[in-house]
Amino acid sequence: MRLRLLCACAVLALPVPAAADKPPRPPIETAPPNAPDQKPAFSGQTRAMQPGTATKLAVTTVAHGLNGVWAFAFLPGGRLLVTEKGGRMRLVSPEGEAGPPVAGVPKVEARGQGGLLDLAVGPSFVADGRIYFSYAEKREGGNGTTVARARLVEEGGRARLEDVEVIFRQNPAYDGDKHFGSRLVFSGDGTLYVTVGERSDPKPRVQAQSLASGLGKVFRIKADGGIPSDNPFAGRKDVQPAIWSYGHRNIQAATLDQKGRLWTVEHGPRGGDELNRPQAGLNYGWPEVTYGIEYSGAPVGQGLTQKPGTEQPVYYWDPVIGPSGMARYDGPLFPAWQDAMVIGGLVSRGLVVLKLDGDRVVTEERVPLEARIRDVRVGPDGAIYAATDAESGGRILKIAPRV
């Protein structure tokens, strides 16, 4: 199957941040919140202003015909490595041609929200060909999020994984089909952040508050799966030593900022999607604290939005955007977007761009793409690339300034 590069293009009038030559515009979100009685803890924590100017962007389809894309990553030479939720990994050429499935991918639990999930190219990929990937794995007692590494080998026009090695398993297992997370982010020191979910259902989700459980956490591990000695709970008894932070719901968006610090966006219930900067050993509240309500309309727990010993989100959304995929913009094409956080929206059906001043959001804008966006990356050319979430006919889009 051949996927033609630049096979569809549309020029859209979309807002982007620009120099402060015009006053900010009112917030883009005008729908009533699901939890109208909940109030932000500080000014700008939700519904930030839009930037004052708009520009025209070219939105181009660079690959199509993919199925359930969950993640993609750029390889040397302009190729893409793509994970499809159903369990396939594929190489896409610079011309948009998708190759046959990569051989050697472990069997995944592809039901509900489970399947083949995130993908990260190893820091030493050019030398050793190593990639890292996460997936829902069937196990005794249910299933859970697993991380493996392998060498990507190509011969005779075909690709395969060799030396597949599991380096992390989220425990305990749970027999469910929701909230597996997950994103993989390498830090500057070579350690790997792993984000997971708390499995959604009322019974397991309370374990997000337990340091003995791997549900609802951010983990930090070495590239071989070992535990860094400076992890906040390393060496403590009855605690999972890989835990970096806890009290999370379902994190499907993560990246590093310009200082090398981790940022995440997690799904809330009805309302309460959260932008956080997870710090070592801190508690981010779920399910005891949230800016949102149950899908039934009832309060979550006691309906608290603040509680001693828990951290406030840097920013939150109500109604939700459905965050998945996240990249810090560091390319040359959008100078006014420099260091902005670009987030995929499953519910908002496009990109959400947050401009920050220090650790506070100052503007939010929406880039409508008319599709559920599952993953977002900045390409080597400085353009932004986004994967749509369609089970069939999935696409990878390129977003660049109009020339």
Beta strands, then each sheet from edge to edge (+ up, - down):
strand 1: 8-15
strand 2: 54-66
strand 3: 69-74
strand 4: 80-84
strand 5: 88-92
strand 6: 116-121
strand 7: 130-139
strand 8: 142-155
strand 9: 158-169
strand 10: 184-186
strand 11: 192-195
strand 12: 217-221
strand 13: 243-246
strand 14: 250-256
strand 15: 262-267
strand 16: 273-276
strand 17: 315-317
strand 18: 323-328
strand 19: 341-345
strand 20: 350-357
strand 21: 360-368
strand 22: 373-378
strand 23: 384-388
strand 24: 394-401
sheet 1: 1+ 2- 24+ 23- 22+
sheet 2: 3+ 4- 5+
sheet 3: 6+ 7- 8+ 9-
sheet 4: 10+ 11- 12+ 13-
sheet 5: 14+ 15- 16+ 17-
sheet 6: 18+ 19- 20+ 21-
end
